[in-house]
Amino acid sequence: MSDSSAKSTVRTLSVAAAEDALASAGPTIHVTGPTRVMEAGPNVVPSGRALVPMPVGMDWLLFGTVMLVATIGVTMAFSASIFTAVHNHAGNENFFLTRHLVYATLGLVVMMIGAHFPYQGWKQLAYPVLGFTVASLIAVLLFGETRNRATRWLMLGPISFQPAEVAKLAFIIYLARSLSKKAKTNAISTFHIGLLPHMLVWVVLLFLCMKQPDLGTGLVLAVLLFTMTFVAGARIAYLLFFGTAGAAGLVWFLVRDPMRSKRIMAFLDPEGHRLATAYQLFNGKLAIATGGLFGNGLGASRQKLGFIPEAHTDFVLAIVGEELGVIGLSLVAIAFTIILIRGLRIALHARDEFGRLLALGITLLLGTQAAINFGVVLGLLPTKGLTLPFVSYGGSSLLVMSMAVGILLNVGRGGRPEFALPPLFVRGSSRRAPSRPMRRPTTTAAAGGGA
C-alpha cells in the first residue's frame, strides 16, 4: 500500500472513531477537527449551532465600545452636574466628577474581575446572590434613605448603595441557572416547573421594588423573565396569557395611582403640563431641540442650569443632545447597537446553555435600559427613573453594569468548564470532580501496517 493510501485510511478510521465517540458520549464532547476530540464540559452547544466561528478570547470590540461609552459618561456627567455641584456642595464644581471617576475606576476593576472569573462559578453563586439581593431590598424598606419621595438607598457610611440595581443582575443569574437546568428535559414546557417558580421569584422582587417605589426596575425584570423563559423553551401560550394579564394589571395600577396617572397625562400633553409634572420632560426635549445637528458645544448647555432637575442622572442624554447635537446622540446610539450585536453574538456562540442564557440576559438588560432611557428623554415613553448604562451618574448602576459586561466577556472567552467553587459555596456537602478529557482516537495496527 502506498503512503498516500495509508494516510487516507488512517484519516478515515480516525474520523469514524471520533463520530462513534461523539454518538456514545452525547453532549459532553464535540469534534473540533478531523482527528481530534477534546472535552468541552457538560451541556456543550454543538459547534454546528454557531452561525460564525468564534475563537475563544477577549472581545476587544465589545470592551472598547463600553470604554468609549464610559468615557462619554464621565465627560457628560461632569458637564451636566456642574450647576448642581456648585449650588449644593459649597461651590465644589468637581464634587460629582471626583466621585464618578472613582466609580469608573472601580467599575473597570470589577469588569476585569468578571472577565477573568469563570462564568460557570456564577451557576453555584446564583442562590446566594439572589438571597443577598432579597435581604438588601428588605433592608432598604427598613433602614433606607428617602430622596425625592423614593426610598431606594442603603447608606454604608459615606457610600450609598442601591439594591435594586443588583437585583437585575441577580435575577439574570438565577434565571440562567434554573432555566438551563430545566431546558435539558421537557420540564421547561410545563407551567408548574418551567414558568411558575420563576414568576414567583419575580413577584417577590417586584413587590419589594414597588414598595420603594420603583416601577422601572419591575418592568425591566419582567422583560428579562419573559424573554429568557421564551428562549429557554417555555410554552408560548403560557407567556401570552400571563403577559396579557400582566399588561392589564399594569394599566389598572397606573389608573389607580394618582402620581403615575399625572405622569401619563404629562406624557400625552407635555406642553400643557410643562410647569408641573412635565417640567423635566419638556425641558429635556427643549434641550435636544436647541442642540440641533452639531450641538451648542461641550459645556454650553443652558437647560442644565436648574431647568432639568438632576440633569446628570436620568436625563443626561438630553444634555448630550444639547451640547453635542444629533451627532452626539447618534454616536451613543451606535455604540449601544454595537454592544447589543456583540452581546448577541457571544450568546449564540456560548459554550453551554447556562452561558447562552446568561449572555442573553445581560445583553437584554443593557439594551432594555438604554432603549427605555432613550425613549423617555425623547418623549416616546412616560418618564421613568432608569439610568443610561455607563453614561448616567450613579455608582451602583455603574458597578453592576461593569460586572455584567465582565461576565459577558468571560462567556465569550469560554470560561473554564471544569471550574468549581470550594464546597463552602456549593449547595450540598460534596464537590463534583471534573470529568477527565477523552483520549484521542487511535488507529488499529492493521491501518498503519500497510505503509
C-alpha positions as CSV (number, residue, x, y, z in Angstrom):
1,M,0.0,0.0,0.0
2,S,1.3,3.5,-0.9
3,D,2.0,6.2,1.6
4,S,-1.0,8.4,0.4
5,S,-3.3,5.4,0.6
6,A,-2.3,4.6,4.1
7,K,-2.7,8.2,5.3
8,S,-6.2,8.3,3.7
9,T,-7.1,5.1,5.6
10,V,-5.8,6.4,8.9
11,R,-7.8,9.7,8.4
12,T,-11.0,7.8,7.6
13,L,-10.7,5.5,10.6
14,S,-9.9,8.5,12.9
15,V,-13.0,10.4,11.8
16,A,-15.1,7.3,12.1
17,A,-13.8,6.7,15.6
18,A,-14.4,10.3,16.6
19,E,-18.0,10.1,15.3
20,D,-18.6,6.9,17.2
21,A,-17.3,8.6,20.4
22,L,-19.5,11.6,19.8
23,A,-22.6,9.4,19.4
24,S,-21.9,7.4,22.5
25,A,-20.9,10.3,24.7
26,G,-23.7,12.6,23.8
27,P,-23.3,16.3,24.5
28,T,-20.2,16.0,26.7
29,I,-17.7,16.3,23.8
30,H,-17.5,17.7,20.3
31,V,-15.3,17.2,17.3
32,T,-13.1,20.2,16.6
33,G,-11.1,18.7,13.7
34,P,-10.8,15.6,11.6
35,T,-8.7,13.7,14.1
36,R,-9.0,15.5,17.4
37,V,-11.7,15.1,20.1
38,M,-11.5,17.4,23.1
39,E,-13.6,17.7,26.2
40,A,-15.8,20.8,26.4
41,G,-17.7,20.2,29.6
42,P,-21.3,19.4,30.2
43,N,-24.1,20.8,28.2
44,V,-21.9,21.8,25.3
45,V,-23.6,23.6,22.4
46,P,-22.5,21.6,19.3
47,S,-20.3,23.6,17.0
48,G,-22.9,23.3,14.3
49,R,-25.2,25.7,16.2
50,A,-22.7,28.5,15.8
51,L,-23.5,30.8,12.9
52,V,-20.0,32.2,12.7
53,P,-16.8,30.6,14.0
54,M,-15.8,32.5,17.1
55,P,-12.4,31.8,18.7
56,V,-12.1,31.8,22.4
57,G,-10.6,35.2,23.5
58,M,-11.4,38.6,24.8
59,D,-13.9,40.5,22.7
60,W,-11.9,43.7,22.3
61,L,-14.6,45.4,20.2
62,L,-17.2,45.0,22.9
63,F,-14.7,46.1,25.6
64,G,-13.5,49.1,23.6
65,T,-17.1,50.2,22.9
66,V,-18.0,50.0,26.6
67,M,-14.9,52.1,27.4
68,L,-15.9,54.7,24.8
69,V,-19.4,54.9,26.3
70,A,-18.0,55.2,29.8
71,T,-15.7,57.9,28.7
72,I,-18.6,59.8,27.2
73,G,-20.4,59.2,30.5
74,V,-17.6,60.7,32.6
75,T,-17.4,63.8,30.4
76,M,-21.1,64.4,30.2
77,A,-21.9,63.6,33.8
78,F,-19.3,66.3,34.8
79,S,-20.7,68.8,32.3
80,A,-24.3,68.2,33.4
81,S,-23.5,68.3,37.1
82,I,-21.5,71.5,37.5
83,F,-24.5,73.7,38.3
84,T,-25.9,71.3,40.9
85,A,-22.4,70.7,42.4
86,V,-21.7,74.4,42.8
87,H,-25.1,75.2,44.4
88,N,-25.5,72.1,46.6
89,H,-21.9,71.3,47.6
90,A,-20.3,74.6,48.7
91,G,-19.1,75.7,45.3
92,N,-17.2,72.5,44.6
93,E,-17.8,72.1,40.9
94,N,-15.8,68.8,40.8
95,F,-17.9,67.1,43.5
96,F,-19.7,64.7,41.1
97,L,-16.7,64.4,38.8
98,T,-14.4,63.1,41.6
99,R,-17.0,60.6,42.7
100,H,-17.8,59.5,39.2
101,L,-14.1,58.9,38.4
102,V,-13.8,56.8,41.5
103,Y,-16.8,54.7,40.5
104,A,-15.5,54.4,36.9
105,T,-12.1,53.2,38.1
106,L,-13.7,50.7,40.4
107,G,-16.0,49.7,37.6
108,L,-13.0,48.9,35.4
109,V,-11.5,46.7,38.1
110,V,-14.8,44.9,38.6
111,M,-15.2,44.4,34.9
112,M,-11.7,42.8,34.7
113,I,-12.6,40.5,37.6
114,G,-15.8,39.5,35.9
115,A,-13.9,38.9,32.6
116,H,-11.4,36.5,34.3
117,F,-13.7,34.8,36.8
118,P,-15.1,31.7,35.0
119,Y,-18.7,32.3,34.4
120,Q,-19.5,28.7,35.4
121,G,-18.9,29.8,39.0
122,W,-21.9,32.1,38.9
123,K,-24.1,29.0,38.5
124,Q,-23.1,28.0,42.0
125,L,-23.5,31.5,43.3
126,A,-27.0,32.1,41.9
127,Y,-28.9,31.4,45.0
128,P,-26.6,33.1,47.5
129,V,-26.6,36.3,45.3
130,L,-30.4,36.1,45.0
131,G,-30.7,35.7,48.7
132,F,-28.4,38.7,49.4
133,T,-30.4,40.8,47.0
134,V,-33.8,40.0,48.6
135,A,-32.3,40.7,52.1
136,S,-30.9,44.0,50.8
137,L,-34.2,45.0,49.3
138,I,-35.9,44.3,52.6
139,A,-33.2,46.3,54.5
140,V,-33.9,49.3,52.2
141,L,-37.6,49.3,53.3
142,L,-36.5,49.2,57.0
143,F,-33.4,51.4,57.1
144,G,-33.1,53.0,53.6
145,E,-32.7,56.7,52.9
146,T,-35.5,58.6,51.2
147,R,-34.8,61.0,48.3
148,N,-37.4,62.7,46.2
149,R,-40.2,60.6,47.8
150,A,-38.4,57.3,47.0
151,T,-36.7,55.0,49.5
152,R,-34.1,53.2,47.3
153,W,-30.7,53.7,49.0
154,L,-28.8,52.0,51.8
155,M,-26.2,54.1,53.4
156,L,-22.9,52.4,54.1
157,G,-21.1,55.2,55.9
158,P,-20.4,57.9,53.2
159,I,-21.3,55.5,50.4
160,S,-24.9,54.9,49.2
161,F,-25.9,51.5,47.7
162,Q,-28.9,50.8,45.6
163,P,-30.0,47.1,45.9
164,A,-32.5,47.4,43.0
165,E,-29.5,47.6,40.6
166,V,-28.1,44.4,42.0
167,A,-31.5,42.7,41.7
168,K,-31.3,43.0,37.9
169,L,-28.1,41.0,37.6
170,A,-29.0,38.6,40.4
171,F,-32.3,37.8,38.6
172,I,-30.4,37.1,35.3
173,I,-28.0,34.7,37.0
174,Y,-30.9,32.9,38.8
175,L,-32.9,32.6,35.6
176,A,-29.9,31.3,33.6
177,R,-29.1,28.7,36.2
178,S,-32.7,27.5,36.7
179,L,-33.7,27.6,33.0
180,S,-30.6,25.9,31.8
181,K,-31.2,23.0,34.2
182,K,-34.8,22.6,33.2
183,A,-34.1,23.0,29.5
184,K,-32.4,19.6,29.5
185,T,-35.8,18.0,29.8
186,N,-39.3,18.7,28.7
187,A,-40.0,20.2,32.2
188,I,-39.3,23.7,30.8
189,S,-42.6,23.4,28.7
190,T,-44.7,22.7,31.8
191,F,-46.3,25.5,33.8
192,H,-45.6,24.4,37.3
193,I,-41.9,23.8,36.6
194,G,-41.0,25.8,33.6
195,L,-42.7,29.1,34.5
196,L,-44.3,29.2,37.9
197,P,-41.2,29.2,40.1
198,H,-39.6,32.0,38.1
199,M,-42.7,34.0,38.2
200,L,-42.9,33.7,42.0
201,V,-39.3,35.0,42.3
202,W,-40.2,37.9,40.0
203,V,-43.3,38.7,42.1
204,V,-41.2,38.8,45.2
205,L,-38.7,41.2,43.6
206,L,-41.5,43.3,42.0
207,F,-43.3,43.6,45.4
208,L,-40.1,44.8,47.2
209,C,-39.2,47.2,44.4
210,M,-42.8,48.7,44.2
211,K,-42.6,49.4,48.0
212,Q,-39.7,51.8,47.3
213,P,-41.4,52.7,44.8
214,D,-39.5,51.6,41.7
215,L,-41.8,50.5,38.9
216,G,-39.0,50.8,36.3
217,T,-36.9,48.0,37.8
218,G,-40.0,45.8,38.0
219,L,-40.7,46.3,34.3
220,V,-37.1,45.5,33.4
221,L,-37.3,42.3,35.4
222,A,-40.5,41.4,33.6
223,V,-38.8,41.8,30.2
224,L,-35.9,39.6,31.4
225,L,-38.4,36.9,32.7
226,F,-40.5,36.6,29.6
227,T,-37.7,36.8,27.1
228,M,-35.3,34.4,28.8
229,T,-38.1,31.8,29.5
230,F,-39.2,32.1,25.9
231,V,-35.7,31.4,24.6
232,A,-35.3,28.5,27.0
233,G,-38.3,26.8,25.6
234,A,-41.3,27.8,27.8
235,R,-44.7,27.4,26.1
236,I,-45.8,30.5,24.2
237,A,-49.4,30.1,25.3
238,Y,-48.4,30.5,29.0
239,L,-46.3,33.5,28.2
240,L,-49.0,35.2,26.2
241,F,-51.7,34.6,28.9
242,F,-49.6,35.9,31.7
243,G,-48.2,38.7,29.6
244,T,-51.7,39.9,28.8
245,A,-52.7,39.6,32.4
246,G,-49.7,41.5,33.5
247,A,-50.3,44.3,31.0
248,A,-53.9,44.6,32.2
249,G,-52.7,44.7,35.8
250,L,-50.2,47.4,34.9
251,V,-52.9,49.6,33.3
252,W,-55.1,49.1,36.4
253,F,-52.2,50.1,38.7
254,L,-51.4,53.2,36.7
255,V,-55.0,54.3,36.6
256,R,-55.4,53.9,40.4
257,D,-52.1,55.6,41.3
258,P,-52.5,59.4,41.2
259,M,-48.8,60.2,40.7
260,R,-48.4,57.9,37.8
261,S,-51.7,58.9,36.3
262,K,-50.3,62.5,36.2
263,R,-47.1,61.3,34.5
264,I,-49.2,59.6,31.8
265,M,-51.2,62.8,31.3
266,A,-47.9,64.8,31.2
267,F,-46.5,62.3,28.6
268,L,-49.6,62.7,26.4
269,D,-49.5,66.6,26.7
270,P,-46.0,67.7,27.9
271,E,-46.6,71.3,26.8
272,G,-49.8,71.6,28.8
273,H,-48.1,70.3,31.9
274,R,-44.7,71.9,31.3
275,L,-44.8,73.9,34.6
276,A,-45.7,70.9,36.7
277,T,-45.5,67.2,36.1
278,A,-43.9,67.5,32.6
279,Y,-41.3,70.1,33.7
280,Q,-38.4,67.7,33.3
281,L,-39.7,66.1,30.2
282,F,-40.5,69.4,28.4
283,N,-37.1,71.0,29.2
284,G,-35.3,67.8,28.2
285,K,-37.0,67.9,24.8
286,L,-36.2,71.6,24.5
287,A,-32.5,70.9,25.2
288,I,-32.4,68.4,22.4
289,A,-34.2,70.8,20.0
290,T,-31.9,73.7,20.7
291,G,-28.8,71.4,20.2
292,G,-29.6,70.9,16.5
293,L,-27.3,68.7,14.4
294,F,-23.9,69.6,15.9
295,G,-24.9,70.9,19.3
296,N,-24.0,74.1,21.2
297,G,-20.6,72.9,22.3
298,L,-19.3,70.9,25.2
299,G,-20.2,72.7,28.5
300,A,-22.5,75.2,26.7
301,S,-25.9,73.7,27.9
302,R,-28.4,76.2,29.3
303,Q,-31.0,73.6,30.4
304,K,-28.7,72.1,32.9
305,L,-28.8,75.5,34.8
306,G,-31.6,74.3,37.0
307,F,-34.2,73.7,34.2
308,I,-33.7,69.9,34.1
309,P,-33.7,68.6,37.7
310,E,-30.8,66.1,38.3
311,A,-29.6,66.5,34.8
312,H,-26.6,64.3,35.4
313,T,-28.6,61.2,36.2
314,D,-31.7,60.0,34.3
315,F,-31.7,62.9,31.8
316,V,-28.1,63.2,31.0
317,L,-28.9,62.2,27.4
318,A,-30.8,65.5,27.0
319,I,-27.5,67.4,27.8
320,V,-25.7,65.2,25.3
321,G,-28.2,66.3,22.7
322,E,-27.9,69.9,23.6
323,E,-24.1,70.1,23.7
324,L,-23.2,67.5,21.1
325,G,-26.3,67.6,19.0
326,V,-27.8,64.8,16.9
327,I,-24.2,63.7,16.1
328,G,-23.6,63.0,19.8
329,L,-26.9,61.2,20.3
330,S,-26.2,59.1,17.2
331,L,-22.7,58.2,18.5
332,V,-24.2,56.9,21.7
333,A,-26.9,55.0,19.9
334,I,-24.4,53.4,17.5
335,A,-22.2,52.4,20.5
336,F,-25.1,50.7,22.2
337,T,-26.1,49.0,19.0
338,I,-22.5,47.5,18.7
339,I,-22.8,46.4,22.3
340,L,-26.1,44.6,21.6
341,I,-24.7,42.9,18.4
342,R,-21.6,41.7,20.2
343,G,-23.6,40.5,23.2
344,L,-26.0,38.5,21.0
345,R,-23.0,37.1,19.1
346,I,-21.5,35.9,22.4
347,A,-24.8,34.3,23.4
348,L,-25.1,32.5,20.0
349,H,-21.6,31.0,20.4
350,A,-21.7,30.3,24.2
351,R,-20.2,27.0,25.3
352,D,-23.3,25.8,27.1
353,E,-26.9,26.6,27.8
354,F,-26.2,28.4,31.0
355,G,-23.7,30.7,29.3
356,R,-26.1,31.3,26.4
357,L,-28.9,32.4,28.7
358,L,-26.5,34.4,30.9
359,A,-25.1,36.3,27.9
360,L,-28.6,36.8,26.5
361,G,-29.9,38.2,29.8
362,I,-27.0,40.6,30.2
363,T,-27.3,41.8,26.7
364,L,-31.1,42.3,27.1
365,L,-30.5,44.2,30.3
366,L,-28.2,46.7,28.6
367,G,-30.4,47.0,25.6
368,T,-33.6,47.4,27.5
369,Q,-32.3,50.1,29.9
370,A,-30.7,52.0,27.0
371,A,-33.9,51.8,24.9
372,I,-36.1,53.0,27.8
373,N,-33.8,55.9,28.7
374,F,-33.7,57.0,25.0
375,G,-37.5,56.7,24.8
376,V,-38.1,58.7,28.0
377,V,-35.7,61.5,27.1
378,L,-37.0,61.8,23.5
379,G,-40.6,61.9,24.8
380,L,-41.5,58.5,23.3
381,L,-42.2,56.9,26.7
382,P,-43.5,58.2,30.1
383,T,-40.9,59.4,32.5
384,K,-39.2,56.6,34.4
385,G,-36.2,56.6,36.7
386,L,-33.9,54.3,34.8
387,T,-30.3,55.3,34.1
388,L,-28.5,55.1,30.8
389,P,-25.8,52.4,31.4
390,F,-22.3,53.8,31.7
391,V,-23.4,57.4,30.9
392,S,-25.7,58.4,33.8
393,Y,-24.1,59.4,37.1
394,G,-24.6,56.7,39.8
395,G,-22.2,54.3,41.5
396,S,-24.5,51.4,42.0
397,S,-25.6,51.3,38.4
398,L,-22.0,51.7,37.0
399,L,-20.5,49.0,39.2
400,V,-23.3,46.5,38.5
401,M,-23.3,47.1,34.7
402,S,-19.5,46.8,34.8
403,M,-19.7,43.4,36.4
404,A,-22.4,42.4,33.9
405,V,-20.2,43.3,31.0
406,G,-17.2,41.5,32.6
407,I,-19.3,38.3,32.9
408,L,-20.4,38.7,29.2
409,L,-16.8,39.0,28.2
410,N,-16.0,35.8,30.1
411,V,-18.8,33.9,28.4
412,G,-17.2,35.0,25.1
413,R,-13.9,33.6,26.3
414,G,-15.5,30.3,27.1
415,G,-14.9,30.3,30.8
416,R,-13.5,27.1,32.3
417,P,-15.8,24.0,32.0
418,E,-14.1,22.2,34.9
419,F,-14.3,25.1,37.2
420,A,-16.0,24.6,40.6
421,L,-16.1,26.7,43.7
422,P,-15.0,25.3,47.1
423,P,-17.6,23.3,48.9
424,L,-18.4,26.3,51.1
425,F,-20.2,28.0,48.2
426,V,-21.8,24.9,46.7
427,R,-25.2,23.5,47.7
428,G,-24.6,20.2,49.3
429,S,-21.5,18.8,51.1
430,S,-19.7,17.3,48.2
431,R,-18.0,18.8,45.2
432,R,-18.4,17.1,41.9
433,A,-15.0,16.2,40.4
434,P,-14.4,17.4,36.9
435,S,-14.6,14.8,34.2
436,R,-11.4,13.6,32.6
437,P,-10.9,14.5,29.0
438,M,-11.4,11.8,26.4
439,R,-8.3,10.5,24.7
440,R,-7.6,11.0,21.1
441,P,-9.0,8.1,19.0
442,T,-6.3,5.7,18.0
443,T,-6.0,3.7,14.8
444,T,-5.7,0.0,14.5
445,A,-2.4,-1.8,13.9
446,A,-3.7,-3.0,10.5
447,A,-4.4,0.5,9.4
448,G,-0.8,1.6,10.0
449,G,0.8,-1.6,8.9
450,G,0.5,-1.2,5.2
451,A,2.9,1.6,4.9
